[in-house]
Amino acid sequence: MKVQRSFIPSIFTILNLFSGFLAILEIFHGRYITGIMLIIVAAIFDGLDGKVARRLQQESEFGIEFDSLADIVSFCVAPSILINILFVSELGFIGGILSFFPLLFGSIRLARFNVQAKGEKMLYYTGLPVPVNAITIGSFIWFHNKLFGNYGEPKIILPMVVVLSFLMVSHIRVSSLPKISFYKGTFTIAKSIFVIVVFLLMIVFPGYTVFPVFGAFIITQLLIWMVGYEEPRLHFSMRRRSK
């Protein structure tokens, strides 16, 4: 059976959605680390569907909407359930509100993104992307479990959840993934090698490295936003579009 070219990106979106669904099941069964791994797998598929759509020139409004619905399950519902079961299940209504934050603010973030989406690859995101939020929360729990044998203290994780939730709907400028190139000067080559090394470390030692990498990324983006720095490639792109 021949698969239509326009459907190929949706295959990755379906895999994202399925990974998020499995993550929720694993969390409900008490296999929290496996659930966190599946959230990360969902993020990989989420990154691939957009790249494949652009490469095949099959971007569409349907694809954007379908992708956002999958993202709500994988990166909004799944971390909210994880937080609720692990940290706030005994706090009643207040606990429900706190664990609802990733779902609420993540959904708002996705709705805003869909309204602003114009079908072209952006050089930056406005607000913290929902996969970054979900991975940061999950990887913190995984990291804490690796180092201390438990899932972390509510007094640490809950303020972090609140801050990350508000960052999703903030107007901070978050860079997209850097392009890897070995033909554009020494600095670009060095940066590409560094990015490759970091990705390899996250693959080989995920429990120890994913949270520090994502935490450092978020802090770096905040500092860049605070000082008002913008990447040269962003200025170049804006000048090019104004011509």
C-alpha positions as CSV (number, residue, x, y, z in Angstrom):
1,M,0.0,0.0,0.0
2,K,1.4,3.3,-1.1
3,V,1.4,6.0,1.6
4,Q,0.4,9.5,0.3
5,R,3.2,12.0,0.6
6,S,1.0,14.5,2.5
7,F,0.4,11.8,5.2
8,I,4.0,11.1,6.0
9,P,4.5,14.0,8.5
10,S,1.3,12.9,10.3
11,I,2.9,9.5,10.9
12,F,5.4,11.1,13.3
13,T,2.6,13.1,14.9
14,I,0.8,9.8,15.6
15,L,3.9,8.4,17.1
16,N,4.2,11.5,19.3
17,L,0.6,11.0,20.4
18,F,1.0,7.3,21.0
19,S,4.2,7.8,23.0
20,G,2.4,10.4,25.2
21,F,-0.5,8.0,25.7
22,L,1.8,5.2,26.7
23,A,3.6,7.6,29.1
24,I,0.3,8.4,30.8
25,L,-0.4,4.6,31.2
26,E,3.1,4.0,32.6
27,I,2.6,6.9,35.1
28,F,-0.7,5.5,36.3
29,H,0.9,2.1,36.8
30,G,3.7,3.7,38.9
31,R,6.5,3.3,36.4
32,Y,7.4,6.9,36.5
33,I,10.8,6.8,34.9
34,T,9.5,4.8,32.0
35,G,6.8,7.4,31.6
36,I,9.4,10.2,31.5
37,M,11.4,8.3,28.9
38,L,8.3,8.1,26.7
39,I,7.7,11.8,27.1
40,I,11.2,12.4,25.8
41,V,10.6,9.9,22.9
42,A,7.4,11.9,22.1
43,A,9.5,15.1,21.9
44,I,11.8,13.4,19.4
45,F,8.8,12.5,17.2
46,D,7.4,16.0,17.7
47,G,10.6,17.5,16.4
48,L,10.7,15.1,13.4
49,D,7.2,15.8,12.1
50,G,7.8,19.5,11.5
51,K,11.2,18.8,9.8
52,V,9.7,16.1,7.6
53,A,6.8,18.3,6.7
54,R,9.1,21.2,5.6
55,R,11.4,18.8,3.8
56,L,8.5,17.3,1.8
57,Q,6.8,20.7,1.5
58,Q,3.7,19.3,3.1
59,E,3.0,21.9,5.8
60,S,-0.7,22.5,6.3
61,E,-3.1,23.9,8.8
62,F,-4.3,20.4,9.5
63,G,-0.8,19.3,10.4
64,I,-0.4,22.3,12.8
65,E,-3.6,21.6,14.6
66,F,-3.0,17.8,14.7
67,D,0.5,18.4,16.1
68,S,-0.8,20.7,18.8
69,L,-3.5,18.1,19.9
70,A,-0.8,15.5,20.2
71,D,1.4,17.9,22.1
72,I,-1.3,18.6,24.6
73,V,-1.4,14.9,25.5
74,S,2.3,14.3,25.5
75,F,3.6,17.5,27.0
76,C,0.7,19.0,29.0
77,V,-1.5,16.1,30.2
78,A,1.3,13.7,30.9
79,P,3.5,16.0,33.1
80,S,0.4,17.3,34.9
81,I,-0.6,13.7,35.8
82,L,3.0,12.9,36.8
83,I,3.1,15.9,39.2
84,N,-0.3,15.2,40.6
85,I,0.5,11.5,41.4
86,L,4.0,12.0,42.7
87,F,3.7,15.3,44.7
88,V,0.3,16.7,45.3
89,S,-2.2,13.9,45.4
90,E,-2.8,14.4,49.1
91,L,-3.2,18.2,48.9
92,G,-6.8,18.0,47.5
93,F,-8.1,21.0,45.6
94,I,-4.9,23.0,46.0
95,G,-2.8,20.1,44.7
96,G,-5.2,19.8,41.7
97,I,-4.6,23.4,40.8
98,L,-0.8,23.2,41.1
99,S,-0.7,20.0,38.9
100,F,-3.1,21.6,36.4
101,F,-0.6,24.4,35.6
102,P,1.4,22.5,32.9
103,L,-1.9,21.5,31.2
104,L,-3.4,25.0,31.5
105,F,-0.5,27.1,30.5
106,G,0.8,24.6,27.9
107,S,-2.6,24.6,26.2
108,I,-2.6,28.4,26.1
109,R,1.0,28.4,24.7
110,L,0.0,26.0,21.9
111,A,-3.2,28.0,21.1
112,R,-1.1,31.2,20.8
113,F,1.5,29.4,18.7
114,N,-1.2,28.2,16.2
115,V,-2.6,31.7,15.9
116,Q,0.8,33.1,15.1
117,A,2.0,30.2,12.9
118,K,2.5,31.3,9.3
119,G,3.8,28.0,7.8
120,E,7.5,28.9,7.8
121,K,10.3,27.8,10.1
122,M,10.9,30.3,12.9
123,L,14.4,31.2,14.1
124,Y,13.0,31.6,17.7
125,Y,10.0,30.8,19.8
126,T,8.0,33.2,21.9
127,G,7.7,31.6,25.3
128,L,9.1,28.3,26.5
129,P,8.0,25.5,24.1
130,V,5.8,22.8,25.8
131,P,8.2,19.9,25.0
132,V,11.0,21.8,26.8
133,N,8.8,22.3,29.8
134,A,7.7,18.7,29.9
135,I,11.2,17.3,29.5
136,T,12.7,19.7,32.1
137,I,10.1,18.6,34.7
138,G,10.4,14.9,33.9
139,S,14.2,14.9,33.6
140,F,14.5,16.7,37.0
141,I,12.6,13.8,38.6
142,W,14.8,11.3,36.7
143,F,17.9,13.1,37.7
144,H,16.9,13.3,41.4
145,N,16.1,9.6,41.3
146,K,19.5,8.8,39.9
147,L,21.4,10.8,42.4
148,F,19.4,10.3,45.6
149,G,17.1,7.4,45.0
150,N,13.9,9.3,45.3
151,Y,11.8,11.6,43.0
152,G,12.5,14.9,44.7
153,E,11.0,17.2,47.2
154,P,7.6,19.0,46.5
155,K,9.1,22.2,47.9
156,I,11.6,22.2,45.1
157,I,9.6,20.7,42.2
158,L,6.4,22.7,42.7
159,P,7.9,26.2,42.5
160,M,9.8,25.0,39.4
161,V,6.6,23.8,37.9
162,V,4.9,27.2,38.5
163,V,7.9,29.2,37.1
164,L,8.1,27.0,34.0
165,S,4.4,27.2,33.4
166,F,4.5,31.0,33.4
167,L,7.5,31.0,31.1
168,M,5.4,29.1,28.6
169,V,3.1,32.0,28.2
170,S,5.7,34.7,28.6
171,H,7.2,36.7,25.8
172,I,10.8,35.7,26.3
173,R,12.5,34.8,23.0
174,V,13.7,31.2,23.0
175,S,16.1,30.1,20.3
176,S,15.3,27.1,18.1
177,L,17.8,24.2,17.8
178,P,21.2,25.4,16.4
179,K,22.1,24.2,12.9
180,I,25.0,21.8,12.7
181,S,27.5,22.9,10.0
182,F,31.2,22.3,9.3
183,Y,31.6,24.8,6.5
184,K,30.9,28.2,8.1
185,G,34.0,29.2,10.1
186,T,35.8,28.1,13.2
187,F,33.2,29.3,15.7
188,T,30.3,27.5,13.9
189,I,32.4,24.3,13.6
190,A,33.2,24.4,17.3
191,K,29.6,25.0,18.2
192,S,28.5,22.1,16.1
193,I,31.0,19.8,17.7
194,F,29.8,20.9,21.1
195,V,26.1,20.3,20.2
196,I,27.0,16.8,18.9
197,V,28.9,16.0,22.1
198,V,26.0,17.2,24.3
199,F,23.5,15.1,22.3
200,L,25.7,12.0,22.6
201,L,26.0,12.5,26.3
202,M,22.2,12.8,26.6
203,I,21.8,9.5,24.7
204,V,24.4,7.6,26.6
205,F,23.7,9.0,30.1
206,P,20.2,10.4,29.9
207,G,19.3,10.2,33.6
208,Y,22.4,12.3,34.5
209,T,22.6,14.8,31.6
210,V,19.2,15.7,30.3
211,F,18.1,17.9,33.2
212,P,21.4,19.8,33.5
213,V,21.4,20.4,29.8
214,F,17.8,21.6,29.7
215,G,18.2,23.6,32.9
216,A,21.3,25.4,31.5
217,F,19.5,26.0,28.2
218,I,16.5,27.7,30.0
219,I,18.8,29.8,32.2
220,T,20.9,30.9,29.2
221,Q,17.7,31.9,27.3
222,L,16.5,33.9,30.3
223,L,19.9,35.7,30.6
224,I,20.0,36.4,26.8
225,W,16.4,37.9,27.0
226,M,17.3,40.0,30.1
227,V,20.3,41.6,28.4
228,G,18.4,42.1,25.1
229,Y,20.8,40.1,23.0
230,E,19.6,38.8,19.6
231,E,21.3,36.3,17.4
232,P,23.0,37.7,14.3
233,R,21.1,35.2,12.1
234,L,17.9,36.7,13.4
235,H,18.9,40.2,12.3
236,F,20.0,38.9,8.9
237,S,16.6,37.1,8.5
238,M,14.6,40.2,9.4
239,R,16.6,42.3,7.0
240,R,16.1,39.8,4.2
241,R,12.3,39.6,4.8
242,S,12.0,43.4,4.8
243,K,13.5,43.6,1.2
